[in-house]
Amino acid sequence: MAVGICAALAVLIFAVFGQTLGHQFVEYDDPGYVYANPEILRGLSWEGVAWAFTHVHKSNWHPLTTLSHMLDCQLFGLNPSGHHAINVLLHAGTAVVFFWVLWKMTGSLWRSAFVAAIFAIHPLRVESVAWVSERKDLLSGLFFMLILWAYLHYVRGPRWTRYGLVAALFVLGLLTKPMLVTVPFVLLLLDYWPLRRYRGEAADWRIIRSLLVEKLPLIALSAASCIATLIAQRDAIAPFERLPLLPRVCNAIVAYLAYIWQMFWPANLAVLYPLKPIEPWKVILSLLLLGGITAGAIRLRRTHPYLWTGWGWYLIMLIPVIGIVQVGSQARADRYTYLPQIGLTLAMTWLVADIGARARQLRLVEGSVAVFVVVVLSLAAHKQTYYWRNTEALWDHALRSTRDNHIALNNVAWILATRPETSLRNRADAVKYAERANELTHWENPSFLDTLAAAYAQAGRFSDALKTARHALKLAEQQPNSALLEALKREIKLYEAGLPFQTSP
């Protein structure tokens, strides 16, 4: 039966995400991660291995992820089908290993199957699977599940060789995505339930202390990964002068609740949710709800221990990406839920199943409801995946799914103004969207001004294009962005000659 469930998970994942084999790369991180990065395009080599371990790749140090992109280019060149196929295979492997480990940990076959199915096909997974640049999510997810598998074997037969395997897999996981720094603390939660290595009572503090000491080598590895990540992202991290601590904390509090809402109602999902000021009442209400749920999980931890483990899993695994250390301009991102959401699904599944076990009427319909939920989420995920077929569809959907999304406006304007295909260009809309994006950013973003200048030039308004591009150049000179500076200088020369700017085909 377990083998059949594994096969069903693989088939379900292909049914939802198999369409990506016909998708293109998207002009959002994919150029830097893959098709416009000369180091990646050279394929896998010893020189490439040295480069991956000694250089930062898209403001990240994740050498194994970098090597996987090199290997893709070695095998498939710039045929996006191959890159997408590897993503789908990695996700399927992760879901299958997760099901098997959860089953072995809990002894519950069908509950584990349902949790694994939700992980596999929830619409929030689309960004991680359908976006080639998010290979790091899939690799780190697979290593995370392998860590759980190795840890289960260690707990059932403690030996240093088995602990060494846990540590080795953890190192490999950190080399794919540093978000796994929270793994030692997730393992502590699993010690409580379902592994039941302690009960949380006063008499167990000696055991808890020993379990903490047991995790110290892993915590040391996490600390080293944090330091490496901060060094790698030092130019990408938003300074507190530009984004103070209080707005970051407020956004983090609201984001925790927003992710929960999207879990139950995954509508209007977008590639990017821009960071915006938040009304105080939303922050207060979110804080009260988070506090209430946490208090409930603590109070019920002895009778319903999975609530404590599941809720703690969710809270802890989101910490690295919740925005206190802000990288980028997003308020939150679907991809950040790839592993954290498992905790919520785990807690809810076991709670509903326990309630059903006490009420015969509920038990009779549980299976039908579970199948219905999986089918509905699969259809929603299939539809969401379709929006990732190319750059134009992706940003058009983001524009329709969010309000005043200045980044989506800017990206749509850039496509409409600079693409070589005449069928994609629209001068009037390019100017309209670019002007609106700059209004929302108070005309202070040099990249957005660059887009507006390109839109003006495409519309034949070269004096406006020159004025805007020169203003963008002055602002860009105040930022450590040499690539933008050089691009603006080249474009200004075109506008002075009365020529618009177009991207390469």
N, C-alpha and C positions, 0 to 999 in steps of 0.2 A: 504493500500500500504506500509506504513512504517513497519508494522509487517512482511510483505512479504520480504522486504529488509533485515530486521534483520535475518530472517530465511535463506535467500540466503547467507548472510555473514557467518553464522555458517556453512552452507553446504560447501561453498568455502574453508573455513579454514580447515575443516576436509578433504576435497579432497586433499589439499596440504600437510597438516601436519599429517594426520591420520596414515601415514606410520610409524611415530615414535613409535607407539605402539608396533612395532616389532623390535625396535632398542635396543641396549645395552647401559649400562653406558659407558662413555669414560674415559680413564686414564689421564684426564686433568681437575683438580679441583674436579671432581666427587668423588674421594676417600675422600678428606678432607671434602667436603660438605655433603656426604651421606655415601657411603658403607664401608669406612674404618675409620669412626669417631665413636668411642664407645658411645659418648654422644647422637649422632643422632640415632644410632641403638637401643638405649633403648626405643625409641618411646616417646610418649607424656605423661608427668607426671608433678606433681607439682615441683619435683626436676629439671626436664628438663626446666620448665618455669624459675625457678630461675637461672639456668645455662645460659640460652639464654640471660637473661637481665644483667648478671654480667660478662660474658666472651666474648672475641673476637672470632669470627668464621671466619677462613680463612682471617685474617687481616681486617675483617670488623665487625662493630657492627650493625647488622640488626636483632634484636631479633624476629620479626614477621616472617621474612624469615626463620630463623633457626627453629622456631616452626613449620612452614609448612613442612619442611623436616622431622622433628620428627613425625608429623602426618602421612606423607606418609609412613614412616617405620612402624608405628603402624598399618596402614591399609593394606599395600601391602608387607611388609617385604622388601626383596631385589629383588623383581620382577620389573625390570625396566619399564615394560608396564604401571603399575599404576602410577609411577612417571611422565612418559611422558604424560599419559592421562590427568593428572591434569594440566600440562603445556598447552596442547592444549585447554582445557576447559577455563582456565584463559585468554588465548589470545582471544578466541572467545567472552568471556564475555566483555573484554576490547573493542574490536572492535564494538560490538553491542551498548554498552553504549556510546562510542564515537560518533557513527553515530547519536544516538538519541539526544545527547546534542548539537552536531553541528547543526543539523536540527532545534532544538528549538531556538538556538542562532541566526541563520542566516535566518531562514524561507525558505531556499532553500533545497528541498528534494533531488533532483537528484545530485546536486553538493556535498552535504554532503555524499550521498551514494558512490559517486566515490572516494572522499577523504578517507572515511572509508575503502573502498575496497583496495585501494593502500596501506594504512597502514596495512591492514590485511594480504596481500599476497606478498608484495614486497620481493625479495630474501634477502634483508638486514635484514629481520625479522627472517630468519632461525636460526641464531645463538642464538637468545633469546628464541625461542620456542623449538628447537630440542636439546638444551643443558640443561640437568637437573640442572646443577649448576647455570643457569641464571634464576632460579625461581624469583630472586629479581627483574629482569626487568619486569616480568609479573605481580607480585603483586604490584609493584610501579606504573605500567601503569594503572592497574585497579583502584587503589586509586586516581591516577591523574584524571581519567575521572569522578570518583565520586565527587572529589573536584570541578571540573568544573560544574557538575550537581547541587551541593549544592550552589555554588557561583551564578549560574544563578537564582536560587530561591531567594537567598538573594538580588540580584540586583533588582529583580522584586517586592520584598516586604521586604525592609530592616527591619530586626528585630534582636535583639541580639541573640535570640535563633538560628536563621538561620546562623548568623555569627559564633556562637559557633560550629555548625555542620561543617562548612567549616574548622575551626581550628582543630576540633577533627579528621576529615578525613586527614588533613594535617599532624598531628602528627603520625597517623597510617601509612601514606605513607612514612614519614621519617624513621619510624622503619622497613621498608622493604628495602629501598635503599636511601641513603642520596643524590642521584643525584637530588631529588625533591626540593632541597634548592632554586632553581630558580623559583619556583611556584609563589611567590608573584609578581615577575616582569612580568611573563607571564600574570597574571591576570590584571596587569596595561595595557598591550598591548591589551587584550580583552576588557578592558574598552573603549579603543579608537575605536576598531572595532572587532566584530560586535555589541557590546553592546552600543556604541555611548554615553558614559557617559561624554565625552568631545570631542572637535574638534581640540585641539592643537593650538587655536588662542590665541592672547595676552589676550583677555578678559576672557579666561578660566583658567588662572593660579590659581585663587582662588579655582576653582573646582579641578584642578590637585593637588594642595596642600592638599585639603581635602581627595582626593583619596590616596595620599601617606600616610597621617596620618592613614587612614583606614587600610592600609597594615602593619603598624608598628608591631602589635602583631605577624603577620605571619613572618615578617622579623626577629623578635627576636627569633622565633622558628628555623628559618633557621640558624641563627648565632650559636645557641646552638648545632644544628646538625653538623655544620662545626667543632666546637671545639671537639665534641665527635668523629667525623671521623678522625681528625688529631691525636688524642690520640690513637685511635684504630690502625691506619696505620703508627704509628711512626717508626716501624721497617721495613715497606714495602716501604715507600717513598724513592725514590732515592735521596741521598744527592747532594747538589750543587757542592761539590768537585768532584763527579764522573760524574755528568751531569749538566754543567753550565746552567745559565738562557737563554743565547742567543740561543743555540741549541734547547731548549724547545720551545721558542717563534717561531723560524723558523719552527719547526715541526708543531706547532699549526696552523700557518698561512696556510701552505700547506695542512694540514689535512682538514681544512674547505672546501677547493676546491676539495680535493680528495673525500670527502663524497658526494658532489654535483655531481661529475662525476659518482660515483658509483650509484647514484640515477637514472641517465639516462642510464647508461651502466653498469649494475650489472654483469660484467664478471670477472673471475679469483678471486672470493671471497675466502678468506681463514680464518681459525680460528685464525691466528695471522700474522700480518705484522710487521716484526722486525724494531726496531728503527735504522736508518742509517743516516749518514751525508747527507745533502741536498745541491744541487748546489745553489749558490746565485741567479742565474737567475730565478729559480723556486720560490724562496721566493719573489723576487721582483714582478714577474708577478702575483703571487697569491695575493699579497698585493694590487696591482693595481686593479685587478678584484674585490676583496672584497670591496675596497673603492668605485669603480664605481657602484657596485650593491647597496651599502648602500646609496650613493648619489642619485641614481635614486629612491630608495624607499622613501627617505625623500622628494624629489622634487614632487613625484606623490602621496604623502600621502593623499591629500585632494580629488583628483579625483579617486584614486585607494587605499583607506585606507587599504585594505587587504594585499597589498604589504608590507606596514610598519609593520603590525602585524605579517604576516607570516615570513618575513625576520628577524625581531627582535626575534621572537619565536625561530628560528633556531640558531641564533647567541648566544642567552642567554642560552638556554638549554644545549648547548654543553660545556659551560665554565667549569663545574666541571670535565669533562672528557677529556678536550682538551690537557692535558699533561703539563700544567704549574706546577701543583703538580703531578709529575710523579710517578705512581705506576705500577710496572711491566716493561717489556722491549718492549712493543708494541708501534708502531708509531700511530696506531689508531685501532679501532675494530668495526666490523659490529654492535655489540650489542649496541654501544654507540648512534646509530641513532634511537633507538626504539621510543622515543618520539620527539627528535629534528626534525626529517625529516618531521613530520606532518606539521610544519610551511611552509616548501618549497612546499609540495603538496597542501596545502591550498591556498597559494599565486598563484601558477601556474594554479590551477583549476579555480579559480575565474577570473584570467586574461584572460585565453583562452575562458571561457564562455562569458565574457563581450565582447570580440572581436567578437565572433560568433554571439552575439545578434545584432551586428551592420551590420553583413554581412550575408545575407540570405543563400548564398551558403555554408558558413562554418557551419551555424546552422544545415543544413540538414545532414551533415556528422559527427557532434560532437558525437552523440550517438554511431554510428558504430565505430568510432575511440576509444571511451572510452571502449567499449566492447573488441575491439582488444587488447588494452593495458593491460586490466585486464587478458585476456586469456594468452597473451605472458608472462607476469610477473608471472602468476600462474604456467605455465609450467617450467619457469626458477627456481622458488622457489622449485617446486617439485623435480627437478633434484638436486638442491643444498642440499635439505634436505637429499637426499639419501647418500650423502657423510658423514653424521653424524651417519651412522648405527653402526659403531664400531670404536675403536681407530685406527686400521690399516688403514681403508679407509679414516679417517679424516686427518691423518698426511700425507698419501700418496698424497691426493688431495692438501694439503697445499704446499707440496714439488713441485708439478707440476704447481701450480698456482702462485708461487712467485719465485723470483730469489735470490739465496744465502741466503736463510732463515735458519740461523744457529740454530734456535730453532726447526724448523721442522726437519732439518737434524739430530739433536741430539736425538729427540724423536723417529724418525724412527730407528736410530741406536740402541737405547735402546730396542725397540721392537724386532729387528732382533737378538740382542745379548742375551737377558735375558728371553724371553718368554719360558715357559715350553713346549709349543706345538712345536714339531720338524718341523712341516710344516711351521711355521712362522719364524724359525731361518735361518739366512743366514750370516755365519761368514765373508765372504769376503766383502759383502756390508755393514755389520755393521761396520767393521774397516774403510772402505772407507768413509762412511757418518760421522762417529765420528771424523776421522782425519780432514775432511773438516770443520766440525763445530768448531773444536778447532783452525784451521787456521784462520777462520773468527773472532774468539774472542781472537786471539793472545796468545792462550794457558794460559789464565789467569782466566778461569771460572772453579771453582772446580767441579761443577755439570757436566759440559761437559767432564772434565777430568775423572770423575767417570765413565761416559758412555764409554769413550775410553778404560779405564782399563778393564771394563767388556767385551768389544768387543775383546780386546787382549786375555783375559783369555779364552773366548769361542773359539778363534782360536788356543788355545794351546800355546800362546806366554806369558807364565807366568812371565818371567823376565821383559818383557815390561809392563805387567799388574801391577806388583809390583812397578816398577819405577814410572809409571803414577799415581797410586793410592796414593803413598806416597807424590808425588808432590801435588796432589789434597788435601791431608790431611793438608799439611802445609798452603795452601791457605785458606782452610776452617777454620783453627784455627783463622784466622784474621777476620772472619765474625760471626755474631750472629746466627749461624745455627747449633744448637746442633744435630738435626736429621741427617743432612748430615755427621757430624763428627762421630756419632755412626755407621751410615751405612758404612762409609769408613773403620772404624776399623774392623767391622765384615767381610767386603769383603777382606781386606788385609790378614786376617787369612785364608780365603778360598784359596787365591792365593798362600800363603806360603805353603799350603798343596797340591797344584797342582789341585785345584778344581775350576771350573767356578761358577759364580753367576747366579742364576735363580730366577725369581719372583715366587710368589705363584700362583697356577692355579686358 
